[in-house]
């Protein structure tokens, strides 16, 4: 995903009211921008650290800036715009950069499915069958050299796992795709200490045949893209 114009660099000051972030521009000007992340952003809101944001030319927007990349507590870069991952994964699949998901003829986004009024992020189809893909953004770093998901309790994420299991039971392929917008470690695991039900349900989903893929992203002010696959750790 080419970012045009490139992201603007600033200094992260504070996040508040969940959706607001104050930054300081390189010329010293203070600016309030939009935070497109409903999670806790644990380890991803360090005061006086470099960050980058995008600008919109939509005159109807109250806040023209959107926070995109931050510096974590361990000094890595993390992409916190949760509106990016679906497009990043879709783009990589269409460009043939996810070999595990090659061979399908059609790709659709945001399709209604399941038994709990859900929408699947990406649906791949071919005469041989369907593949349901749920995409999750991962940024939470851990001292064990891991990235963890989720960074807050997610009843919605647990529901998505149940829906994926239902698809497997119906004879389809189902994939949980961790989009890792983080420049640091190379492994992903469930954050059971944050959401034990999610971790338990993920274990059940794996046993039921749900697949897990994890891909790390390259993050620069000019481009964000899936770069390479990394390990998923089913048991800590």
Phi, psi and omega in degrees: 000112178281132180261114182224120359289163180302157180297149179265133180276144178207182175249125180289131179251302179196154173249140180205160184050031178064313189256007182241140177224132173264133178229162175244122180288166183294339177271005178095351181291140175267140184217140173259128181235169182277137174257110185270046185216120182267356180282186181285338186053037180301132182070008183238023178218064183269118180300147176062036175238156180295143173215170180223144180222157176262159179241140177251143176262014178285113183293344182277348180283134178288321178242108184288341181264145178231124179296133183239308186230137178234170172259129185276176181295337178263005176089010177270173174259142179222135176272118187253002177280103184284000173276352182276319191305316180303316180291323179297315181291317179302313180299316181295320179297313181296331179272003177074025184263004175237086186300333179294342182241028179275160172097000179267151186264337186221145178228127178236155180243148172054056180261133177295139181197174172080191184247001185234036176055054183251166170235130178277140182297311180222138177235119176260139181222146172205170178303335182281344180150187182243153175228119180264126186238120175256123186257134178231137176275134184236124179221351188281114181268153184229153182295342181280009182079027182241159162254141187238151173220137002270175176261001175202161179302132184227092176295328178295318178296322177294319176301318180298323177296319178298319180296320178297319177298322178298319179296319177298318180297335179271003176095009180262170173267140180224135186227130167265119187247112177272112176268108190263093177274074186205135185272359188264246194293168190244021179222149180232141178214168177281140179271077182296333180286343178264316180220092184294327180292320178298314180299319179295317181291324177296320177298319178294321180296318177299316179296330181278349178112004174290133180268154176235128173239145177224127179232135179270145181258153168267129184240116173221164177297339183262340186202140169234127181205155172294135186249307181200159180284149176229172188280141168259130182256105184288334181227131177266000000 
